[in-house]
């Protein structure tokens, strides 16, 4: 889970420099404060940047200023304030599409994953930038994966499978495939567990090396193929995270 959080935080502000939907020139006095705020953000002085943006907004209610203010707020981890700021941004200019990706990452940080997905989808509908849309689809996959985790924790396996299928439809995310493999094993759907475990291997970036082999081992065990189960548990046993569980399974297969 920690690796997942680090991964998301690494891409949380991926769209901070992408500004779309600009319609009108900014008031010169507001623009001066806005640019000063941007310079402060670049140097990591986020509180100072907020002061500049707030002063600029007193002169002009401009979508660009609201958006940049939301970035400073998110850097300070003030996500509720960032949400309010981005909603104001959309009120000023509903065609300012970056506000929707900004809301998506904000809601994700607030663990409001469905709201995050809804806003990411609005971004895709309004944007014609295919490169950015592909990045947004990755965010959608991450959000659906979190919904899948929550559903599994609540014992709602069918709902978890649905969410995780949505996740992998948007993005070939190794952690989503791995979680699906775990759930399919729990449900006794061993062939499906093997299929998604192989996909976890093929797309592996963040999960540990032995993780999918452990779930392949469980699937082969469930199918009554002890030799293939042993082969996979022997790979999994080299993984610190799965070492003890894999040893236990190998012991029982003797």
N, C-alpha and C positions, 0 to 999 in steps of 0.2 A: 504493500500500500504506500509506503514512504517513497519508493521509486516512482510510483504513479504520480504522487503529489509533486515531486521534483520535476518530472517531465512536464506536467501541466503548467507549473509556475514558469518554466523555461519558455513557454510559448504564449503565456497569458496576455502579453502586451504586443503580440505579433503585428497588430494592426494600428499601433499607436501613431505611425507616420503616414498612414493611408487615409487621405481626406477626399471625400467625394461629395457631390451634390451642392457645391458652392454656387450661389446665384448672384450675390451682390457684393460690391466693394464694401470694405469695412470703413467706418468712421476713422479718420487719421489718428485722432487721440486714442481711440480704443485700440487701433492697430499697433500703436507704439507700445502700449501696455501689454497687449497680446504677445508681441514679439519678445518683449522683455521676459514675460512669463515662460515662453518657449525656451529661451536661453537658460533660465533658471532650472527648468526641467532637465535639460541636457546635462547640466552640471550637478544634478542630484539635489538641488535646493527646492524641494517640493512645497514646503510651507510658504516660502517666499513667492513661488510661482502662483500659488492659490491667491495670495494677496493681489498680485498683478491682474489675474483673471477676474477676480471679484470687482476690482476697480474698473476694468474694461467693460464688464457687464453693466455697471452702473451708467455707463455712457451709451452702450448699445447691446441689445439682446441679440446676439449673433450666434448661430449654430456652431461655427468654428471655435468660438471662445468656450462655449459650454462643453464641447467635445474635449478640447485640450484640458479644461479644468477637470473633467472626469478622469483623465489619465493621471494627473497629479494626485487626485484623491485615491485612485487605485494603487499608486505607488506607495501611498501612506496607509494602504489597507483599510481605507474608509469606504467600504463597498456600498453601504446603504446610502451614503451621501452621493457616491458616484452614480448609483441608480437614479436618484432624484434629479441629478444634473443631466443625465442622458435623456430622461423623459422630458425635461425642459428643452433640450436640444431638438428633440423630435417635434415638440409643439411649435417651435420656431420654424423648423424646416423638415417636414416629414420625408423629403427626398434625400436627406443627408444620410446615406446608407451606412456609413461607418458607425453611426450611433447604434445601429442594430447589432453589429458585431460587438461593439463595446458593451451593450446591454447583455449580450450572450455571455461574454467572459465574466461580467459582473455577477450575473445570476449563477453562473457556475461556481464562482467563489463563495457565494451565499448558499450554496448547496440546493439551489432551486433549479434542478436540472431540466425539468420539462419547460420552464420558462426560458431557460438558456437555449434549448432546442428550438422553441418557437421563434425566438428572435434571430437565431442563426438562419433559420429557413426564410424569414423575411428578408434578410440580407441577400441570400442567394436569389430570391425572386426579383429583387430590385437592382442587383448588380449584374453588369455584363462583363466583369473582369473574371475570366475563367480561372486564371492562376490563383486569385484570391478565393474564389469559390471552392477550389479544391482544398485549400487550407481550412476553410470553414467546415467542409465536410468532415475533416479530421476532428475538429472540435465537436461536431455532432456525434461522431463515433465515441468520443471520450465521455460525453454526457450520457448517452444511452448505456454505456458500460457501467457508469455509476448507478444508474437506475436498476440495471441488472444485478449489481452487487447488493443493493438495498433489498430488492425483491427476494433474492436468495436468502439473505439474513433473516427475512421475515417468513421464510418457509414457503414462499410463493414461487415454486420452481417453474411453473408454466409461464407466468408473467416474466420471470427472469430470462427464460429462453427467448421470449418474444422481444424483449428489450435488446438482448445481446445479438440477435439476428439483425435487428435494426442497426446496431452498432457496426457490425461487420459489413453491412450493405453500404454504409457510408465510408468506411475506412477499414482496411485489413489490419486490425489492431490485435497484436499477439495476446495481450492480456484478456481481451474479450473471448478469443478462441479458447484460451486456457480455462477460463471460467465456465465456458460452455462444456468443455470436456469433463470438468468436475461434476457439473450438474447432470450431464447425460449418464455418467457413471452412477450417480445417486439414483437416477430414474431407471437404471437397468437397461438403458439404450446404448449398448456397448459399441455397436458398429458406428453409430453417430459420434460417440466419444472418440473413437479412433480417427474418424474423418477430420474432426475439428482439432484434435491434438496434432495431427500432421500439419494442418494449416498454421497452428501456433509455432511449429518448428520452422516452417517455410518463411514465415513473416517475423521471426523472432528478432526483436530489437531491445526490449526492456525486461522481459521475463528471464528468469535464470535458465541456464542451459538444460538442466535435468528435469525441470518442471513438467514439460509435456510428456517426457518419457515415463514419468511416474504414473500419469493418468493413462498412458497407453498400456502400461503394465497392468493397471487395474482393469482396463477394458478387456485385454487378452485373458486375464484371470477369469473375468465374468463369462467370457465365451468358452472357457474350458481349455484354452491353449496355454498350458503351463510353460512350455519352452519359450514361446515368444514373450510371455509375461516375465520370465526370468531375464531374458535378454534386455528388456526395457528397464526393469528394476536395477540391473547391474549398471546401466548408464545413470539412472537417477541417483544411485547411492553415492556417486561422486559429487553430487550437489549438496552443499552444506544444509540447505533449507529442507531437503527431502531425504537426507541421509538416513535418519533413524526410521522413518516410515518405510523407506525402501528396504532397509535391513530386516525390518519386521516381516514384510511381505515375502522376502526371499527365504527367511527362516521357515515360514509356514508352507512354502512351496516345496520344501525338501521331501 
